[in-house]
Amino acid sequence: MKTTYPINAQQYHQHLSPLGLISSFGEKLPRLLACVLLPDGKSPQEVELDGLEKELFEVSLDQAMEVIADFLSMTDLGSLLEKVAKMIAGALPPQTGPKQSASPSPEVVH
């Protein structure tokens, strides 16, 4: 899996392992898990994130590490980030020279 990504003419790199990601989220870990897990038979549109977060509050560290490691190994985040960066770059107007104000300043008559 790729670990360095060119985004907007700058290089970014992944620096978190599953354990690092878990420790970074701390008390928000159930929210992170609620973003990547769905109960059987439910679609993302059917899930209420706050309720699912409460259900996942009692997750063990071992289970959380397994979920995060599996998610990171299955998801090509680099490819996704590159696509998002290209999409954003394509949506932005090209910058040419200094910005001009929308309306000229009125001349002061003395």
HUUR-V392910 format. One record per backbone hydrogen bond with DSSP energy under -1.0 kcal/mol. NH is the residue of the N-H (numbers start at 1). CO is the residue of the C=O. If there is no record, write none. Layout:
BEGIN
nh:co
NH:CO
NH:CO
END
This chain:
BEGIN
nh:co
5:12
7:10
10:7
12:5
14:3
21:17
22:18
23:19
24:20
25:21
26:22
28:25
29:26
32:28
33:29
34:30
35:31
37:33
42:39
46:43
52:48
53:49
54:50
55:51
56:52
57:54
59:56
64:60
65:61
66:62
67:63
68:64
69:65
70:66
71:67
72:68
73:69
74:70
75:71
77:75
80:76
81:77
82:78
83:79
84:80
85:81
86:82
87:83
88:84
89:85
90:86
91:87
92:88
END
